[in-house]
Amino acid sequence: MVRGFITSLFLAYLTHTAQLLEPDNTGAFDIILQANLELHASNFSSPPLPGHVFEGDIALTDKQRQNIDIHGNTVGKAVDRNEDIRWPGGVIPYEIDCSLQKMSNAKDAIKKAMKEWESKTCLRFVPRTNQKDYLWFFRQKGCWCNVGRIGGRTSLSVGNLCEFKHVMVHEIGHAVGFWHEQSRPDRDSYVKVVQENILQGFESAFAKYSREKINSLNIPYDYESIMHYPFTAFSRNGKPTLKALRPLNGKKPYQHLSTLDAKQANMMYGYCRATAPEPLKRGKREVEEKNVFKLRQKRAVCRDYNLNCRRWARQRQCLANRNYMSRYCRASCGWCRTTVHGTCRDDHTSCRYWASTGQCRANPRYMRVYCKMSCGVCITRPRPPTRRPRPPTRRPRPPTRRPRPPTRPPRPSTPPRPPTPPRPPTQKPTAGPRCGLRYYGRAPGRIVDGQTAAKNSWPWQAQLRSRSGRHFCGGSLVAPQWVLTAAHCVKGSSTNYGYRVRLGEHHLGRRDRTEQEFTVSRIIVHPGYRRITANNDVALLKLDRPARLNKAVNLICLPSQGVNVPDGKNCYISGWGRTGYNRPGASVLQEAMMPTANQRTCANSMRSWGRVTSKMLCSGFGGSSTVSGCFGDSGGPFVCQGKNKRWVLQGAVSWGTRTCSAGRSEYTVYARVSEFVSWIRRYIGNTPTDSPRPPTPDVTPPPPHTPPTQTPVTPPPPDTPPPDTPPPNTPPKPSKIPTPPTPPPPPEPPKCSSPKALGMENKRIPDSDLSASSQYNRWHSAREARLNLKPGVTGVGAWCSRDLTTNQYLEVDLGVRTIITHIATQGRESKYPKFIKSYAVQYSEDGNVWANHPTIFTGNIDMSTVTKNSLNPPIIARYIRINPKTWKGAICMRAELYGCKVPPTKPTTDPTTQSKTSTHPPQPSTATATTKSTQVPLPPTPPIPTTPPKPVSSTIPPNPIGIRCEDKDSSCPTWASQGRCTTDSYVKRHCLTSCKSKQCDLISVRPRAPCSNPIGLGWDKRLPDTAFTSSSELNLGSWDAGARNARLYHLDDFNTKRVGAWCAAARKNQWLQVDLGKKKYVTAVATQGRDIYFEHVKSYQLAYSVDGTSWEYVKSKSGETVTFTGNCDHFTPVVNRLPRGVTARYIKFFPITSNWPCMRVEIYGCD
């Protein structure tokens, strides 16, 4: 019924059930009703309960809810006692969600309840490892649970007021498979339902089920059952809704697990033996045979409930969509357990071999009938029968067309040989073992004249789509966030043009349920690519987030640098390209086998179409076949199987004949990936390779060691310095106090005698190494920031930022560590002057840790004159950022860098700084300190993949609770002196300071870092209420859930009726804004959920503004919007530090994921 009507009717029940029920004297269901139904009746409540809660505390599945609406019971018309909801062997895997991990009272109640079930029954609770079906305890609204094992996660909510042992015993009873006791078919002989006292709208809570629905296992009705209603359950006037028809004899329901409850659970699970429970002696169809085990199951249970089941089974949906098919298509999938009379055998001599190759799952309809023993279908007793079971009256006939599981079954006369185990690798792989593995599909047979690939058989295949969804190229997943494709697919697109990448795709016109779609955040084209020659035809696409690797989406291994694939090796091409000249593209992924071709033969054959260089790879049959690639296959993978049985990416489809014909001694040409591995790793980091190649020494190895002919040298005396240490100038005098070592000389600035332009003007620095904080549009991108560049068809001839703020920057990646001595800048040539008047410089060696040059440089005075500034002292770095501070008209600039490479000199050693007792190793050069002694340049550090930043682990206090230590009553010191802190729950909750509670914080949480002071939102509330605004607020009647409550540590205030958090009125597109009063340098933020209940934000994004009009998201060092990790419970503060500090007056929080958007926040920084 409607909420207002329930409120008026249920008020009497809430008054009757007492003001805050005491758990020691109150039945569990009384507490459950208060926890669940009060949420509907009280104005001080959270949003409505999700879904339908049946009989007060049962969460129904979609099928159960539909059957109740149609048939009046949870199983529909074909009712039966469901054995599928029982946990196998009586073992229940469980998992406690992080929302309960810091609630000691809730965890204690759960542990004690499980211990009571284990002490009285054969059931066992084990922590979950990788089990698919498990019991999940989590914090939600109210106390409720699913009934039995529903497939996957059985949820049990531990809401407010549910943190008591006997409440958890009751809810776990539902998870075991129990319904309520008064729903038994024989309940009318024991209790009478008083309909006139039942709260209107809850009559269905007193439903009675037939014997077909509930099996009581011949256990008598139990007034003392933990699953029994209290006699005033769902009362509208406080009077009993149930009356006992027999003497209670002092029995009181709902306190402990009763003896009959335990007996019924043991009988339900057959006393948790390895076999199924004993047959019940009820009815003629259930007969117990003394020595022959018989598993009875009705034919109606094992059948197909959908006319499309057979077709879906042929499409391999039994494994791809197991949750649905195991319930509604059991017969077609071969998952029916047939009657087993003690015999469990294989009907074919090769069954064991077929089972070892995975045919039990790939071909279940044959294997589960004729290979029962090898597939483990039949269930037998652990003890052999005392008498021989009778064989079946007739043996099942084989099908007319018996399918052959393997392609080549072994001969019946010869026992199948076990597969040869693979040889262990000679050295540890460079990365995880996932790359290059296929989980679906058979070995391909033999995208012109190809064949349809098995679904997800090439899990690294990527599809490039335009903004409208049109397929135009292929690609290969080489790292979780990087796709390799052909440069000609994306050339001229340093901005992404709305490109999208789809992984896990198979059929372009259907939803395969395995797809993952991404937007392209960065495009990197090889700097040596030329469209005319198609040389170096490779490009990298960075996805907006890492891909989720699974059996349908996986990485492809990269070859070793410079290691070429041999000629004639059979490899495979795949894609959705055209199936012939002037033919449409394929809608289903195609595959074809193509051998690699000799380079010289290919070059001679293809010279009329183009030049084949050493950076290219050819494949084809040389006229003996028409198999080839075609339009739309560009960028797609050409893979070969390595020695370790993994697939390796050897080529990316580049070009071929215009007519897509390979039948005239012509070939398909690819970009040879082994020539670009170093360039690829420069951006994506270390990735798996086929077989790591031993490093090539830089110098000639020394000659083999020969044994010395002279006599051994006697060891030197103890005071003699080691051979590697140069002798000191004068021998030190003996002294009792050791002489301190001479400090090293101060570092000298790096020297560059003849600085040269580093390549921005002449484009030696490629477009992909130029980036910026923002751009006005694609014509004003960072690739236009080259000195003396004129406006043209590619852009306006300068980089211009979108936002006019001082945190904008132009970033240049020099590729290697370089000495930088000068910077030259220009403005943009346009009708109106636009140039930089002053700027700062930042530099870094890894792109993550940045240092500031101490000088603010003078910029330009007009838009065309070049202004050159000298860096004093010079710096050594790989990455440079030019950070405009003041400008004219707009932030627009062109630039050039001057310097020279770091010379590979050996570190010098000063003999005077050596000591007998200590040595000083040479210090490496960094972005903040350089020395005269430089080292050989190290390879560039691979960029760190973008992941949500981890919350700050070092905070003050170290383990914040989220509750402020304070007394809420002036009498707290007196009560504490009387010892009521341990005996009175009210004093314990409201006198935290006087009771010296450890479950509270004495100081406000903050990160342990400089410039991380609380700005004043929560603890001391320095910011006024008017500083908080929001998109919406939840309507809670007389209670206020507005933005002014979004203060860290703020609790529910019953005097002013203010909720302990800001709560939004909807789930999506909500925000919370804070005005700091003036500009602050913000470095970190902290969040909490709502006080008392469960609502909290799990992830969020931040935006900041100086004027409240122009906003910018907080971004990572790579320029991507950061999604911060939020809360996992509703009370523990989580502190997140920004990747880099921002200067702003306004901060806006955008909840991304939550169980409901409710927040309390604090902001940290300094002036």
Secondary structure by P-SEA (a helix, b strand, c coil): ccaaaaaaaaaaaaaaaccccccccccaaaaaaaaccccccccccccccccccccccccccaaaaaaaacccccccccccccccccccccbbbbbbcccccccaaaaaaaaaaaaaaaacccbbbbccccccbbbbbbbcccccccccccccccccccccccccaaaaaaaaaaaaccccccccccccccccccccccccccccccccccccccccccccccccccccccccccccccccccccccccccccccccccaaaaaaaaaaaccccccccccccccccbbbbccbbbbbbbcccccccccaaaaaaaacccccaaaaaaccccccccccccccccbbbbcccaaaaaaaaccccccccccccccccccccbbbbcccccccccccccccccccccccccccccccccccccccccccccccccccccccccccccccccccccccccccccccbbbbbcccccccbbbbbccccbbbbbcccccccccccbbbbbccccccccccccbbbbbbcccccccccccccccccbbbbbccccccccccbbbbbbccccccccccccccccccccccccccccccbbbbbbbbccaaaaaaaacccccccccbbbbccccccccccccccccccccccccccccccccccccccccccccccbbbbcccccccaaaaaacccccccccccccccccccccccccccccccccccccccccccccccccccccccccccccccccccccccccccccccccccccccccccccccccccccccccccccccccccbbbbcccccccbbbbbcccbbbbcccccccccccbbbbbccbbbbbbccccbbbbcccbbbbbccccbbbbbbccccccccbbbbbbccccccccccbbbbbbccccccbbbbccccccccccccccccccccccccccccccccccccccccccccccccccccccccccccaaaaaaaaccccccaaaaacccccccccccccbbbbcccccccccccccccccccccccccbbbbcccccccccccccccccccccccccbbbbccccccccccccccccccccccccccccbbbbbccbbbbbbcccccccccccccccbbbbbbbccccbbbbbbccccccccbbbbbbcccccccccbbbbbcc
